[in-house]
Structures are given as structure tokens and as C-alpha cells.
Amino acid sequence: MSTYKPEFQDDTVGDVKDKTTEPPMYKVLLHNDDFTTKIFVVEVLMGVFKKTIAEATNLMWHVHKNGTGLIDIFTYQVAETKIKQTAELAREHGFPLKITMEPE
């Protein structure tokens, strides 16, 4: 059996520290309006954001009473995608539903 011995051995490999960082996170917020139906909001929260019917209904009422509410927290790309999906659905159904994001 032959043993391979590399000509070059880097002794610093064990000294390198992991410098990965977590991506920045963004809050996705739902805003109240006087035109989007409550059932449509609940359906969007269930379909796009995977909320249960209870979570979606509670959030819808919170936003209705307070003007805005936190849907969830995502990376930038995921937040942006979910906002675009929601905007497309709202447009298709003729609603001005507004969802925004801000840094956590």
C-alpha cells in the first residue's frame, strides 16, 4: 500500500475561522385599506404566506383595527418574491392591497 505525501502542506488551514454571516432579514408588513375584502386578505395570507386559517384571520383583524401588521420575516429575496406574488394577485382581482418590507 502506498502512502501519498503532499509536497506542499499548509499549516494555516486549521487556523482559518468561519467568517460567514447571516443574510439581513426583512419584515413583511400588511397595510389596511378600505377596498380589499377581508376574505381576499385571508386567502392571500394562507396561499402566499402559508398561514393557517386562524393565523390569517387573526392577522387580518389586527391589521383592520391597527392599520398595519407584521406578516413574517424573510431574507430580502424571499420577501421581495412574496410581495410581488401578492401584488399580482391583488391586481388580478382588482384590489389595492398593499404589502411592504423594511429591514428588521
N, C-alpha and C positions, 0 to 999 in steps of 0.2 A: 504494500500500500504506500503510495507516495503522498508526501505532505507538501502542500503548497505554502510557500513563504513569500508574501509580497515583498517587492523590492522597496516599496515606499509605505511607511506606516505613519499615519497622522495621529499623534498622541492627544491632539486637542479635541477630537470628536466627542469624547465624554464630557468636555467642559462647555460645550455649546448648550445654551439654555433655550428652551422653547419660548419664542417671542410672538406666538400667535395671539391675536386679540379677538375678542368677540365683536361681531359687527354691531354698529349702532342700531338701536331699536326705535321704532316709531309708534306712537299712539294713533289708532284709527278712531275718529270721532264721528258720531252721527248727530246731525242737526235737525231740529224740528222745523216743519213748515206747515202751512195751513191747507195744503193741497194733496199731498201724498197720503193715500189711505193707510190706515193702521195695519190692515191685513197685508198690504204690499210690503210694508216695512218688516213685518214679522216673517214673511216669506223670503225676503232678501237676507235677513239675518240667519235664517235657517239654511237657505240654499248656498249663499256665497260664504258666509262666516261659520257655518256648521254649528250653529247654536241649537239647543233643544227648544221645543216649543215654549217651555216655561221660561228659559233664559231669554229667548227672543221677545216674548210678551212682556216680561218684566222690564227689559231694556227699552222697549218701545214706550211703555208707560212712563218710565223715568225721563226719557227724552221729551215726551209730550208735556210733562209737568215742569221740567227744568230747562228745556231749551237745547240741551246738548248732553251727550253721554259717551262714555268710553266703550267701544265695541270690543277691542282687543289690542294687543301689542305685537308687532311683527318687525321683521327686517324691512329695509326700505323697499326692496324688490317685491316682496310678498304684499306689503301694504299698498304699493302702487298698483299692482295687478288686481287686488280685490276692489280698490276704489274704481278702477277702470271698468271692471265687470259690473259693478253696481251702477255706475253712470250709464252704461249701455242698456242695462235692463230698465232703468228708470226712464230713459229716453224712449225706448221701445213702447213703454206703457203710458207715455205722456205725463210723467211725474217729474217735478223739480227736486227730487230727493238729493240732499247734499251730504256727502261724506268727505271728511278731510283727514289729513295726517299732520302730526307735529312730532318733533324729537321728544323722546321720553325724558 
